[in-house]
Each structure stands twice: as C-alpha cells, then as structure tokens.
Amino acid sequence: MGRGAIALTLAALLAMLPVAGCTAAPQPAPAPQSHRSPATLASPQSEQSPQPGQSRQAGQSPSAPPPQARGRASGCSAATPLKAGRHTMTHDGLRRTFLLAVPKGEGPHPVLLDLHGLGSDAAQESFYSRLAVEGPRRGYVVATPQAADGRMGWTLPGTSGPLPGTSGPDDAGFLAALLDRLESGLCVDRRRAFAAGMSYGAAMSAALICALDGRLAGVGAVGGLSVARPCDRPLPTTLLAFHGTADRAVPYRGGHPFPDATGALRALADLVVLPPVERAADDWARALGCAGRATSRPATGVRLRTWTSCPAGATVRLYTLDGGGHTWPGSVEVPRLGATARNLDATALILDAFDRAPAR
C-alpha cells in the first residue's frame, strides 16, 4: 500500500475509534495550590475569550515566516497579552480550542505545541505529557490544542480523500494559525517553535516538519513516528522519538496497527501496514541528510540510536524502550496501554533537546 493510501486508511480508522481511544489518559485531579507550576492550566471558570485568530485561505499551505520576519514577535508589544487558560479561535469557519500555559518573564520565549492522541483530548494530554507544567518552568509558552469537534484526532496533511471518514478539517493550517496567534499575542521567539505529541499526535507533530515548511526547529514524537512518512528534503530539524517494543497500538516491528481490534475496526486496520519504527527513523534521518549511526544504552532497558553525521541544525534520535507499551516514558501508569518506562523521562529529554536545538 502506498504512503497516501496508508494515511487515508488511518484517517478512516480515526473516525471509527471509540471515545476511549488508544491513548486516552486518566483525567487529572486538581493540583494542590502549593504544587501548581508558574503556568496555570485552564479550568471551565477561567476560560478566556480572545478575538478569533485569522484563518488561511482555502487551499493555502501554511509556511514559515520569511527570515527577516523572525526573531522577536509582534506580541512583545501587545497591549493585552494572552493569558494562561482555555482559549478559542476560529479557523476555516470552525471554532477551535486550545489550552495555554505561559512562563514568567518578559521573553521572547520559545513556543511549544503539545498534540494529543486518538481518543484523547487537550486536558488529558496536558496531564499525561507534563509539558504544560515543565515547559513553562524552562521558559516555554506551551499551547495544547484540541482536535476539531466531533473528531477523535488530527487530520494528517494530505489525508483528505474518498474513503469514509477521511475528509476532515485543515489541522496543519489550524496549527499554523495557532502559532500566528501566539506570536501576535505573546512575546515569543519565531525562530524557536516546536511541537511534540503522543501517538497520532506524535505523527501529526512529525508531519508538521514538512507541512509547515520548516517553521519548526524541533519535534518530539512519542509512540507514533512510523505513522507519518517524511517528505523529500525537509529543512534541518531536531527530531526526537520514543517507542516501546511491546506497543499494541503502533507496533514497533511494523505491520497492522491495533492488533487487538475486532470487527469493522479490525477489517480496516488490516488494510494498513506500518513500517518498523527503526526503518521509519532511518527514513527520516535519510530525508534530513543524516548518515552514520551509533547505539548506546542510556538506562537499563533503553536503547538509543543516534545519527552521528547530520547537516547543521539537524538531529535524529530514537529511544527504544524494551517491553514498553503505547505509553509516555516517565509519566503516570496507564495499565491498559502497557508498561511505562520508569527510568527515562521523555518530557525532560524532549525539553533538553529543544533547549539545544539551533534556532531557525
């Protein structure tokens, strides 16, 4: 099956998933006040109502700002900066929602998009990845967007097609518009925009390397790198991936996703053949111009593959978790998703990599 057909069928799988999808994490309990981070996540009572963001023309591809426009964003002088909380904006006629966590200090700050997986949502992703807590402690503006109403996840770029459930909103355009909104409403550094995600959110994050035309300086993909295939000659990017060898949703060795599914979902999953995760990482490294590999053991049960020769500004690393499930290393246990690595903190490693990533 070709790459486009794989993406189309995965989009159809998305439409058939039950609400409690493959990556839904437990709902967070309210944090005690003494343990809140410098950035306060939204509660229904704290919902913000900013002006709607500007949407792109139909069919227009999101793109990076021209080099002369990068650096300090116009938001550094915004009369009313965006505040932490729940926000809405309009893109392509759809009302879209995102949670916003804002660091202390004047900036300019790096900005990070945190994308949830199939059947999950923004609040669960914030709790599960902890990027909305740990990111602002390091100075990152963290936006955790929600898939469109009625959708279980993201529309990967190029997946609009004839199969049932494959037509969907322009999520790449929405995420580009969200970055535009953050750049106009907060003091962020346009040269240091990043994305990370879990499962299908990981795939969407990786797909943005190409779909945003080099706008992202780095991507962190947990449990989903093999779902998104690289484009030809993407701009140099820092790419960090994590995957468990016992993943029962996106198999590490490749093959059909959701091997435990039954019924119509099983029949549709049988149409998809994913590449092995190591081959997917090789494909991304090759596309980014990297060559040469080194393998190390940074922790017990963890294998790190690093590409040793990459063009300036490119980094590719794959952390393989022996026996790990469809889980976020270092996060809370979700037993039905398999084992969670306790001796590796994906959140810290992603932020470490982004801290070191060359600016655009």
Secondary structure as GFF3:
##gff-version 3
##sequence-region A 1 360
A	DSSP	alpha_helix	3	16	.	.	.	ID=ss1
A	DSSP	three_ten_helix	33	35	.	.	.	ID=ss2
A	DSSP	three_ten_helix	44	46	.	.	.	ID=ss3
A	DSSP	three_ten_helix	67	69	.	.	.	ID=ss4
A	DSSP	three_ten_helix	74	77	.	.	.	ID=ss5
A	DSSP	beta_strand	85	91	.	.	.	ID=ss6
A	DSSP	beta_strand	94	101	.	.	.	ID=ss7
A	DSSP	beta_strand	109	115	.	.	.	ID=ss8
A	DSSP	alpha_helix	122	129	.	.	.	ID=ss9
A	DSSP	alpha_helix	131	137	.	.	.	ID=ss10
A	DSSP	beta_strand	141	145	.	.	.	ID=ss11
A	DSSP	alpha_helix	171	185	.	.	.	ID=ss12
A	DSSP	beta_strand	188	198	.	.	.	ID=ss13
A	DSSP	alpha_helix	200	211	.	.	.	ID=ss14
A	DSSP	beta_strand	218	222	.	.	.	ID=ss15
A	DSSP	three_ten_helix	225	227	.	.	.	ID=ss16
A	DSSP	beta_strand	238	244	.	.	.	ID=ss17
A	DSSP	alpha_helix	263	269	.	.	.	ID=ss18
A	DSSP	alpha_helix	277	287	.	.	.	ID=ss19
A	DSSP	beta_strand	291	299	.	.	.	ID=ss20
A	DSSP	beta_strand	302	309	.	.	.	ID=ss21
A	DSSP	beta_strand	315	321	.	.	.	ID=ss22
A	DSSP	three_ten_helix	335	337	.	.	.	ID=ss23
A	DSSP	alpha_helix	346	356	.	.	.	ID=ss24
###
